[in-house]
């Protein structure tokens, strides 16, 4: 079996999110899993690698939902069973959003 190359573990995150290209055109996507460095999504719309995208992701933390805003770049895209799967590397995320994401991951128990 191949050696794990990921820098951070990924955790399941099954939720609908909206993704924007240039903050003008929005598409619906499903977040499959997330880590400190990126997110795996699926969509009915094909995504081009290296298109800068804006995302808003709701994370359940304790008794509240915190929305993190971040930007990223799709590093790969492929079609799996008719779904367009794409992995996004975060390129811009505020310190507060990064702290919220870390808190979510620290309390999440389902690794992907």
N, CA, C and O atoms as CSV, one atom per row, in Angstrom:
chain,resi,resn,atom,element,x,y,z
A,1,UNK,N,N,0.837,-1.169,0.000
A,1,UNK,CA,C,0.000,0.000,0.000
A,1,UNK,C,C,0.888,1.240,0.000
A,1,UNK,O,O,1.946,1.232,0.628
A,2,UNK,N,N,0.476,2.319,-0.698
A,2,UNK,CA,C,1.274,3.524,-0.826
A,2,UNK,C,C,1.372,4.305,0.468
A,2,UNK,O,O,0.506,4.212,1.339
A,3,UNK,N,N,2.436,5.075,0.579
A,3,UNK,CA,C,2.653,5.895,1.759
A,3,UNK,C,C,1.742,7.114,1.726
A,3,UNK,O,O,1.573,7.732,0.675
A,4,UNK,N,N,1.156,7.465,2.860
A,4,UNK,CA,C,0.285,8.632,2.975
A,4,UNK,C,C,1.114,9.900,2.756
A,4,UNK,O,O,2.128,10.106,3.424
A,5,UNK,N,N,0.674,10.755,1.809
A,5,UNK,CA,C,1.415,11.972,1.496
A,5,UNK,C,C,0.771,13.215,2.072
A,5,UNK,O,O,1.362,14.293,2.014
A,6,UNK,N,N,-0.412,13.098,2.622
A,6,UNK,CA,C,-1.107,14.276,3.136
A,6,UNK,C,C,-0.406,14.825,4.364
A,6,UNK,O,O,0.058,14.075,5.223
A,7,UNK,N,N,-0.338,16.149,4.432
A,7,UNK,CA,C,0.282,16.817,5.570
A,7,UNK,C,C,-0.644,16.802,6.780
A,7,UNK,O,O,-0.182,16.700,7.916
A,8,UNK,N,N,-1.966,16.905,6.538
A,8,UNK,CA,C,-2.957,16.933,7.606
A,8,UNK,C,C,-3.998,15.843,7.371
A,8,UNK,O,O,-4.326,15.546,6.222
A,9,UNK,N,N,-4.523,15.242,8.444
A,9,UNK,CA,C,-5.590,14.249,8.267
A,9,UNK,C,C,-6.869,14.924,7.773
A,9,UNK,O,O,-7.114,16.095,8.063
A,10,UNK,N,N,-7.679,14.177,7.028
A,10,UNK,CA,C,-8.949,14.684,6.523
A,10,UNK,C,C,-10.071,14.119,7.369
A,10,UNK,O,O,-10.015,12.977,7.824
A,11,UNK,N,N,-11.100,14.945,7.573
A,11,UNK,CA,C,-12.258,14.558,8.366
A,11,UNK,C,C,-13.519,14.715,7.525
A,11,UNK,O,O,-13.648,15.664,6.752
A,12,UNK,N,N,-14.446,13.775,7.685
A,12,UNK,CA,C,-15.696,13.806,6.925
A,12,UNK,C,C,-16.449,15.093,7.207
A,12,UNK,O,O,-16.485,15.576,8.338
A,13,UNK,N,N,-17.050,15.640,6.157
A,13,UNK,CA,C,-17.858,16.853,6.263
A,13,UNK,C,C,-18.886,16.782,5.145
A,13,UNK,O,O,-18.646,17.282,4.046
A,14,UNK,N,N,-20.016,16.171,5.416
A,14,UNK,CA,C,-21.042,15.998,4.393
A,14,UNK,C,C,-22.056,17.126,4.504
A,14,UNK,O,O,-22.991,17.058,5.302
A,15,UNK,N,N,-21.865,18.164,3.697
A,15,UNK,CA,C,-22.775,19.294,3.700
A,15,UNK,C,C,-22.724,20.008,2.360
A,15,UNK,O,O,-21.739,19.917,1.627
A,16,UNK,N,N,-23.784,20.710,2.058
A,16,UNK,CA,C,-23.830,21.523,0.843
A,16,UNK,C,C,-23.138,22.845,1.106
A,16,UNK,O,O,-23.311,23.449,2.165
A,17,UNK,N,N,-22.355,23.289,0.140
A,17,UNK,CA,C,-21.692,24.584,0.223
A,17,UNK,C,C,-21.877,25.302,-1.102
A,17,UNK,O,O,-22.221,24.683,-2.109
A,18,UNK,N,N,-21.651,26.601,-1.103
A,18,UNK,CA,C,-21.656,27.357,-2.347
A,18,UNK,C,C,-20.241,27.805,-2.645
A,18,UNK,O,O,-19.502,28.226,-1.756
A,19,UNK,N,N,-19.886,27.706,-3.894
A,19,UNK,CA,C,-18.558,28.087,-4.350
A,19,UNK,C,C,-18.736,29.194,-5.375
A,19,UNK,O,O,-19.635,29.148,-6.214
A,20,UNK,N,N,-17.867,30.183,-5.293
A,20,UNK,CA,C,-17.939,31.328,-6.187
A,20,UNK,C,C,-16.638,31.465,-6.957
A,20,UNK,O,O,-15.556,31.222,-6.422
A,21,UNK,N,N,-16.755,31.853,-8.212
A,21,UNK,CA,C,-15.602,32.170,-9.049
A,21,UNK,C,C,-15.575,33.686,-9.192
A,21,UNK,O,O,-16.460,34.257,-9.829
A,22,UNK,N,N,-14.595,34.335,-8.624
A,22,UNK,CA,C,-14.519,35.784,-8.700
A,22,UNK,C,C,-15.650,36.470,-7.948
A,22,UNK,O,O,-15.962,37.629,-8.221
A,23,UNK,N,N,-16.265,35.768,-7.006
A,23,UNK,CA,C,-17.348,36.287,-6.170
A,23,UNK,C,C,-18.545,36.754,-6.989
A,23,UNK,O,O,-19.321,37.589,-6.524
A,24,UNK,N,N,-18.707,36.226,-8.203
A,24,UNK,CA,C,-19.822,36.616,-9.058
A,24,UNK,C,C,-20.715,35.441,-9.421
A,24,UNK,O,O,-21.937,35.540,-9.313
A,25,UNK,N,N,-20.137,34.351,-9.841
A,25,UNK,CA,C,-20.888,33.180,-10.258
A,25,UNK,C,C,-20.830,32.128,-9.161
A,25,UNK,O,O,-19.748,31.719,-8.739
A,26,UNK,N,N,-21.998,31.691,-8.701
A,26,UNK,CA,C,-22.043,30.695,-7.631
A,26,UNK,C,C,-22.497,29.353,-8.181
A,26,UNK,O,O,-23.352,29.285,-9.064
A,27,UNK,N,N,-21.914,28.288,-7.649
A,27,UNK,CA,C,-22.386,26.938,-7.949
A,27,UNK,C,C,-22.564,26.211,-6.621
A,27,UNK,O,O,-21.899,26.517,-5.631
A,28,UNK,N,N,-23.469,25.249,-6.623
A,28,UNK,CA,C,-23.657,24.406,-5.447
A,28,UNK,C,C,-22.708,23.225,-5.537
A,28,UNK,O,O,-22.494,22.662,-6.611
A,29,UNK,N,N,-22.145,22.861,-4.403
A,29,UNK,CA,C,-21.247,21.716,-4.329
A,29,UNK,C,C,-21.483,21.029,-2.992
A,29,UNK,O,O,-22.114,21.585,-2.094
A,30,UNK,N,N,-20.969,19.818,-2.877
A,30,UNK,CA,C,-21.040,19.093,-1.618
A,30,UNK,C,C,-19.632,18.926,-1.073
A,30,UNK,O,O,-18.740,18.427,-1.759
A,31,UNK,N,N,-19.447,19.353,0.171
A,31,UNK,CA,C,-18.172,19.135,0.845
A,31,UNK,C,C,-18.135,17.681,1.305
A,31,UNK,O,O,-19.035,17.222,2.008
A,32,UNK,N,N,-17.091,16.961,0.906
A,32,UNK,CA,C,-16.962,15.543,1.250
A,32,UNK,C,C,-16.081,15.376,2.481
A,32,UNK,O,O,-16.445,14.670,3.422
A,33,UNK,N,N,-14.912,16.032,2.470
A,33,UNK,CA,C,-14.043,16.003,3.637
A,33,UNK,C,C,-13.199,17.261,3.666
A,33,UNK,O,O,-13.093,17.981,2.674
A,34,UNK,N,N,-12.592,17.518,4.838
A,34,UNK,CA,C,-11.873,18.768,5.047
A,34,UNK,C,C,-10.654,18.521,5.927
A,34,UNK,O,O,-10.648,17.609,6.753
A,35,UNK,N,N,-9.622,19.343,5.742
A,35,UNK,CA,C,-8.436,19.311,6.587
A,35,UNK,C,C,-7.979,20.754,6.802
A,35,UNK,O,O,-8.619,21.686,6.315
A,36,UNK,N,N,-6.893,20.938,7.516
A,36,UNK,CA,C,-6.376,22.285,7.733
A,36,UNK,C,C,-5.882,22.920,6.443
A,36,UNK,O,O,-5.800,24.145,6.356
A,37,UNK,N,N,-5.556,22.125,5.452
A,37,UNK,CA,C,-4.986,22.690,4.230
A,37,UNK,C,C,-5.933,22.689,3.039
A,37,UNK,O,O,-5.627,23.302,2.017
A,38,UNK,N,N,-7.091,22.007,3.144
A,38,UNK,CA,C,-7.960,21.974,1.978
A,38,UNK,C,C,-9.242,21.209,2.199
A,38,UNK,O,O,-9.552,20.770,3.307
A,39,UNK,N,N,-9.978,21.061,1.111
A,39,UNK,CA,C,-11.301,20.445,1.160
A,39,UNK,C,C,-11.531,19.649,-0.126
A,39,UNK,O,O,-11.097,20.056,-1.204
A,40,UNK,N,N,-12.216,18.514,-0.001
A,40,UNK,CA,C,-12.625,17.722,-1.161
A,40,UNK,C,C,-14.105,17.963,-1.385
A,40,UNK,O,O,-14.907,17.842,-0.459
A,41,UNK,N,N,-14.469,18.307,-2.621
A,41,UNK,CA,C,-15.859,18.615,-2.956
A,41,UNK,C,C,-16.300,17.812,-4.165
A,41,UNK,O,O,-15.483,17.297,-4.928
A,42,UNK,N,N,-17.628,17.716,-4.322
A,42,UNK,CA,C,-18.196,17.148,-5.545
A,42,UNK,C,C,-19.268,18.107,-6.044
A,42,UNK,O,O,-19.904,18.816,-5.264
A,43,UNK,N,N,-19.451,18.113,-7.355
A,43,UNK,CA,C,-20.414,19.019,-7.968
A,43,UNK,C,C,-20.888,18.437,-9.291
A,43,UNK,O,O,-20.217,17.603,-9.899
A,44,UNK,N,N,-22.048,18.891,-9.720
A,44,UNK,CA,C,-22.526,18.486,-11.041
A,44,UNK,C,C,-21.845,19.305,-12.137
A,44,UNK,O,O,-21.940,18.970,-13.318
A,45,UNK,N,N,-21.163,20.373,-11.744
A,45,UNK,CA,C,-20.485,21.269,-12.685
A,45,UNK,C,C,-18.987,20.963,-12.684
A,45,UNK,O,O,-18.378,20.904,-11.617
A,46,UNK,N,N,-18.384,20.768,-13.854
A,46,UNK,CA,C,-16.939,20.539,-13.902
A,46,UNK,C,C,-16.174,21.785,-13.442
A,46,UNK,O,O,-16.593,22.913,-13.701
A,47,UNK,N,N,-15.063,21.566,-12.766
A,47,UNK,CA,C,-14.212,22.645,-12.251
A,47,UNK,C,C,-12.859,22.559,-12.961
A,47,UNK,O,O,-12.300,21.473,-13.113
A,48,UNK,N,N,-12.345,23.700,-13.389
A,48,UNK,CA,C,-11.016,23.734,-13.987
A,48,UNK,C,C,-9.964,23.866,-12.906
A,48,UNK,O,O,-10.126,24.647,-11.969
A,49,UNK,N,N,-8.890,23.109,-13.032
A,49,UNK,CA,C,-7.783,23.237,-12.091
A,49,UNK,C,C,-7.232,24.653,-12.151
A,49,UNK,O,O,-7.202,25.281,-13.209
A,50,UNK,N,N,-6.803,25.134,-11.016
A,50,UNK,CA,C,-6.150,26.423,-10.855
A,50,UNK,C,C,-7.067,27.627,-11.053
A,50,UNK,O,O,-6.569,28.744,-11.189
A,51,UNK,N,N,-8.405,27.439,-11.074
A,51,UNK,CA,C,-9.353,28.546,-11.015
A,51,UNK,C,C,-9.475,28.956,-9.554
A,51,UNK,O,O,-9.802,28.121,-8.711
A,52,UNK,N,N,-9.220,30.213,-9.233
A,52,UNK,CA,C,-9.357,30.673,-7.851
A,52,UNK,C,C,-10.832,30.702,-7.488
A,52,UNK,O,O,-11.653,31.229,-8.238
A,53,UNK,N,N,-11.168,30.132,-6.328
A,53,UNK,CA,C,-12.561,30.079,-5.896
A,53,UNK,C,C,-12.708,30.609,-4.479
A,53,UNK,O,O,-11.761,30.578,-3.693
A,54,UNK,N,N,-13.897,31.094,-4.162
A,54,UNK,CA,C,-14.251,31.598,-2.845
A,54,UNK,C,C,-15.272,30.640,-2.248
A,54,UNK,O,O,-16.206,30.223,-2.933
A,55,UNK,N,N,-15.099,30.288,-0.974
A,55,UNK,CA,C,-16.006,29.332,-0.330
A,55,UNK,C,C,-16.472,29.854,1.016
A,55,UNK,O,O,-15.738,30.551,1.716
A,56,UNK,N,N,-17.704,29.507,1.368
A,56,UNK,CA,C,-18.231,29.730,2.710
A,56,UNK,C,C,-18.656,28.366,3.232
A,56,UNK,O,O,-19.483,27.692,2.618
A,57,UNK,N,N,-18.095,27.963,4.358
A,57,UNK,CA,C,-18.308,26.622,4.900
A,57,UNK,C,C,-18.831,26.753,6.326
A,57,UNK,O,O,-18.214,27.420,7.157
A,58,UNK,N,N,-19.966,26.120,6.610
A,58,UNK,CA,C,-20.534,26.115,7.955
A,58,UNK,C,C,-19.970,24.938,8.739
A,58,UNK,O,O,-20.022,23.794,8.289
A,59,UNK,N,N,-19.430,25.235,9.918
A,59,UNK,CA,C,-18.850,24.195,10.764
A,59,UNK,C,C,-19.578,24.149,12.096
A,59,UNK,O,O,-19.656,25.166,12.786
A,60,UNK,N,N,-20.120,22.979,12.478
A,60,UNK,CA,C,-20.742,22.857,13.797
A,60,UNK,C,C,-19.664,22.763,14.876
A,60,UNK,O,O,-18.888,21.808,14.910
A,61,UNK,N,N,-19.626,23.757,15.747
A,61,UNK,CA,C,-18.639,23.788,16.826
A,61,UNK,C,C,-19.406,24.000,18.129
A,61,UNK,O,O,-19.992,25.059,18.349
A,62,UNK,N,N,-19.397,22.989,18.981
A,62,UNK,CA,C,-20.172,23.068,20.215
A,62,UNK,C,C,-21.652,23.175,19.887
A,62,UNK,O,O,-22.193,22.365,19.134
A,63,UNK,N,N,-22.302,24.184,20.461
A,63,UNK,CA,C,-23.731,24.377,20.227
A,63,UNK,C,C,-24.025,25.428,19.172
A,63,UNK,O,O,-25.160,25.892,19.061
A,64,UNK,N,N,-23.022,25.810,18.396
A,64,UNK,CA,C,-23.252,26.838,17.389
A,64,UNK,C,C,-22.658,26.441,16.047
A,64,UNK,O,O,-21.852,25.515,15.949
A,65,UNK,N,N,-23.073,27.158,15.029
A,65,UNK,CA,C,-22.543,26.974,13.679
A,65,UNK,C,C,-21.678,28.181,13.364
A,65,UNK,O,O,-22.142,29.319,13.447
A,66,UNK,N,N,-20.434,27.943,13.005
A,66,UNK,CA,C,-19.541,29.027,12.620
A,66,UNK,C,C,-19.276,28.913,11.120
A,66,UNK,O,O,-18.978,27.832,10.610
A,67,UNK,N,N,-19.387,30.028,10.433
A,67,UNK,CA,C,-19.144,30.062,8.994
A,67,UNK,C,C,-17.745,30.589,8.742
A,67,UNK,O,O,-17.396,31.692,9.162
A,68,UNK,N,N,-16.951,29.788,8.053
A,68,UNK,CA,C,-15.624,30.261,7.677
A,68,UNK,C,C,-15.645,30.640,6.206
A,68,UNK,O,O,-16.261,29.969,5.378
A,69,UNK,N,N,-14.963,31.720,5.909
A,69,UNK,CA,C,-14.808,32.171,4.534
A,69,UNK,C,C,-13.351,31.978,4.159
A,69,UNK,O,O,-12.449,32.311,4.928
A,70,UNK,N,N,-13.133,31.440,2.977
A,70,UNK,CA,C,-11.761,31.215,2.545
A,70,UNK,C,C,-11.701,31.185,1.026
A,70,UNK,O,O,-12.718,31.050,0.345
A,71,UNK,N,N,-10.492,31.314,0.518
A,71,UNK,CA,C,-10.246,31.187,-0.907
A,71,UNK,C,C,-9.308,30.017,-1.118
A,71,UNK,O,O,-8.523,29.661,-0.239
A,72,UNK,N,N,-9.403,29.431,-2.287
A,72,UNK,CA,C,-8.555,28.300,-2.593
A,72,UNK,C,C,-8.420,28.079,-4.077
A,72,UNK,O,O,-9.034,28.766,-4.893
A,73,UNK,N,N,-7.602,27.105,-4.405
A,73,UNK,CA,C,-7.340,26.746,-5.790
A,73,UNK,C,C,-7.542,25.239,-5.944
A,73,UNK,O,O,-6.945,24.457,-5.204
A,74,UNK,N,N,-8.387,24.823,-6.909
A,74,UNK,CA,C,-8.520,23.380,-7.168
A,74,UNK,C,C,-7.187,22.822,-7.677
A,74,UNK,O,O,-6.662,23.266,-8.699
A,75,UNK,N,N,-6.662,21.858,-6.955
A,75,UNK,CA,C,-5.379,21.270,-7.331
A,75,UNK,C,C,-5.550,20.048,-8.230
A,75,UNK,O,O,-4.632,19.680,-8.962
A,76,UNK,N,N,-6.715,19.427,-8.174
A,76,UNK,CA,C,-7.000,18.338,-9.095
A,76,UNK,C,C,-8.510,18.223,-9.242
A,76,UNK,O,O,-9.274,18.639,-8.371
A,77,UNK,N,N,-8.911,17.661,-10.343
A,77,UNK,CA,C,-10.330,17.416,-10.595
A,77,UNK,C,C,-10.451,16.136,-11.410
A,77,UNK,O,O,-9.658,15.882,-12.316
A,78,UNK,N,N,-11.456,15.335,-11.071
A,78,UNK,CA,C,-11.701,14.116,-11.838
A,78,UNK,C,C,-13.174,13.744,-11.698
A,78,UNK,O,O,-13.851,14.182,-10.768
A,79,UNK,N,N,-13.652,12.943,-12.623
A,79,UNK,CA,C,-15.037,12.488,-12.587
A,79,UNK,C,C,-15.075,11.081,-12.006
A,79,UNK,O,O,-14.373,10.183,-12.471
A,80,UNK,N,N,-15.911,10.903,-10.975
A,80,UNK,CA,C,-16.060,9.607,-10.315
A,80,UNK,C,C,-17.549,9.296,-10.254
A,80,UNK,O,O,-18.316,10.026,-9.626
A,81,UNK,N,N,-17.952,8.218,-10.903
A,81,UNK,CA,C,-19.347,7.773,-10.914
A,81,UNK,C,C,-20.300,8.911,-11.272
A,81,UNK,O,O,-21.342,9.084,-10.640
A,82,UNK,N,N,-19.931,9.684,-12.292
A,82,UNK,CA,C,-20.778,10.764,-12.780
A,82,UNK,C,C,-20.710,12.054,-11.989
A,82,UNK,O,O,-21.375,13.028,-12.342
A,83,UNK,N,N,-19.913,12.081,-10.916
A,83,UNK,CA,C,-19.758,13.299,-10.112
A,83,UNK,C,C,-18.403,13.928,-10.401
A,83,UNK,O,O,-17.408,13.227,-10.583
A,84,UNK,N,N,-18.375,15.241,-10.440
A,84,UNK,CA,C,-17.127,15.979,-10.610
A,84,UNK,C,C,-16.509,16.203,-9.232
A,84,UNK,O,O,-17.000,17.015,-8.448
A,85,UNK,N,N,-15.443,15.486,-8.948
A,85,UNK,CA,C,-14.747,15.583,-7.667
A,85,UNK,C,C,-13.553,16.517,-7.842
A,85,UNK,O,O,-12.845,16.446,-8.846
A,86,UNK,N,N,-13.332,17.396,-6.858
A,86,UNK,CA,C,-12.184,18.283,-6.955
A,86,UNK,C,C,-11.648,18.605,-5.568
A,86,UNK,O,O,-12.400,18.851,-4.626
A,87,UNK,N,N,-10.331,18.596,-5.476
A,87,UNK,CA,C,-9.642,18.908,-4.229
A,87,UNK,C,C,-9.139,20.333,-4.269
A,87,UNK,O,O,-8.448,20.728,-5.207
A,88,UNK,N,N,-9.484,21.108,-3.251
A,88,UNK,CA,C,-9.131,22.522,-3.196
A,88,UNK,C,C,-8.115,22.753,-2.086
A,88,UNK,O,O,-8.324,22.339,-0.945
A,89,UNK,N,N,-7.031,23.407,-2.421
A,89,UNK,CA,C,-6.040,23.810,-1.426
A,89,UNK,C,C,-6.367,25.233,-0.993
A,89,UNK,O,O,-6.504,26.126,-1.829
A,90,UNK,N,N,-6.492,25.443,0.323
A,90,UNK,CA,C,-6.757,26.791,0.824
A,90,UNK,C,C,-5.554,27.687,0.548
A,90,UNK,O,O,-4.412,27.303,0.801
A,91,UNK,N,N,-5.819,28.886,0.028
A,91,UNK,CA,C,-4.740,29.847,-0.220
A,91,UNK,C,C,-4.890,31.089,0.648
A,91,UNK,O,O,-3.897,31.735,0.983
A,92,UNK,N,N,-6.118,31.427,1.013
A,92,UNK,CA,C,-6.364,32.576,1.886
A,92,UNK,C,C,-7.436,32.200,2.897
A,92,UNK,O,O,-8.552,31.826,2.536
A,93,UNK,N,N,-7.073,32.307,4.173
A,93,UNK,CA,C,-8.008,32.012,5.259
A,93,UNK,C,C,-7.583,32.868,6.452
A,93,UNK,O,O,-6.409,32.878,6.822
A,94,UNK,N,N,-8.529,33.580,7.051
A,94,UNK,CA,C,-8.202,34.474,8.159
A,94,UNK,C,C,-7.741,33.672,9.374
A,94,UNK,O,O,-7.990,32.470,9.470
A,95,UNK,N,N,-7.068,34.354,10.300
A,95,UNK,CA,C,-6.632,33.690,11.524
A,95,UNK,C,C,-7.825,33.165,12.313
A,95,UNK,O,O,-7.774,32.068,12.869
A,96,UNK,N,N,-8.904,33.954,12.362
A,96,UNK,CA,C,-10.108,33.526,13.087
A,96,UNK,C,C,-10.718,32.285,12.435
A,96,UNK,O,O,-11.083,31.333,13.125
A,97,UNK,N,N,-10.827,32.299,11.103
A,97,UNK,CA,C,-11.378,31.139,10.396
A,97,UNK,C,C,-10.485,29.925,10.579
A,97,UNK,O,O,-10.979,28.808,10.740
A,98,UNK,N,N,-9.177,30.132,10.556
A,98,UNK,CA,C,-8.227,29.034,10.758
A,98,UNK,C,C,-8.387,28.451,12.164
A,98,UNK,O,O,-8.333,27.235,12.350
A,99,UNK,N,N,-8.581,29.321,13.141
A,99,UNK,CA,C,-8.787,28.877,14.519
A,99,UNK,C,C,-10.081,28.084,14.650
A,99,UNK,O,O,-10.113,27.051,15.319
A,100,UNK,N,N,-11.164,28.570,14.003
A,100,UNK,CA,C,-12.441,27.846,14.022
A,100,UNK,C,C,-12.311,26.488,13.344
A,100,UNK,O,O,-12.847,25.495,13.838
A,101,UNK,N,N,-11.601,26.436,12.212
A,101,UNK,CA,C,-11.403,25.168,11.506
A,101,UNK,C,C,-10.616,24.196,12.380
A,101,UNK,O,O,-10.963,23.017,12.463
A,102,UNK,N,N,-9.574,24.675,13.024
A,102,UNK,CA,C,-8.781,23.802,13.904
A,102,UNK,C,C,-9.639,23.276,15.046
A,102,UNK,O,O,-9.555,22.100,15.400
A,103,UNK,N,N,-10.472,24.152,15.628
A,103,UNK,CA,C,-11.351,23.717,16.714
A,103,UNK,C,C,-12.321,22.645,16.224
A,103,UNK,O,O,-12.559,21.662,16.927
A,104,UNK,N,N,-12.884,22.820,15.027
A,104,UNK,CA,C,-13.784,21.812,14.460
A,104,UNK,C,C,-13.047,20.487,14.260
A,104,UNK,O,O,-13.552,19.431,14.642
A,105,UNK,N,N,-11.879,20.540,13.675
A,105,UNK,CA,C,-11.123,19.311,13.401
A,105,UNK,C,C,-10.696,18.618,14.685
A,105,UNK,O,O,-10.700,17.389,14.756
A,106,UNK,N,N,-10.326,19.395,15.704
A,106,UNK,CA,C,-9.899,18.809,16.981
A,106,UNK,C,C,-11.049,18.060,17.668
A,106,UNK,O,O,-10.812,17.118,18.424
A,107,UNK,N,N,-12.283,18.475,17.406
A,107,UNK,CA,C,-13.428,17.829,18.049
A,107,UNK,C,C,-14.127,16.816,17.139
A,107,UNK,O,O,-15.034,16.108,17.575
A,108,UNK,N,N,-13.702,16.751,15.882
A,108,UNK,CA,C,-14.291,15.804,14.938
A,108,UNK,C,C,-13.665,14.426,15.143
A,108,UNK,O,O,-12.469,14.305,15.408
A,109,UNK,N,N,-14.491,13.395,15.016
A,109,UNK,CA,C,-13.983,12.045,15.260
A,109,UNK,C,C,-13.997,11.156,14.033
A,109,UNK,O,O,-13.474,10.042,14.074
A,110,UNK,N,N,-14.586,11.625,12.939
A,110,UNK,CA,C,-14.721,10.784,11.765
A,110,UNK,C,C,-13.678,11.171,10.716
A,110,UNK,O,O,-13.855,12.152,9.994
A,111,UNK,N,N,-12.591,10.400,10.634
A,111,UNK,CA,C,-11.595,10.683,9.618
A,111,UNK,C,C,-12.041,10.091,8.295
A,111,UNK,O,O,-12.750,9.086,8.246
A,112,UNK,N,N,-11.610,10.737,7.228
A,112,UNK,CA,C,-11.992,10.293,5.886
A,112,UNK,C,C,-10.880,9.476,5.267
A,112,UNK,O,O,-11.011,9.011,4.135
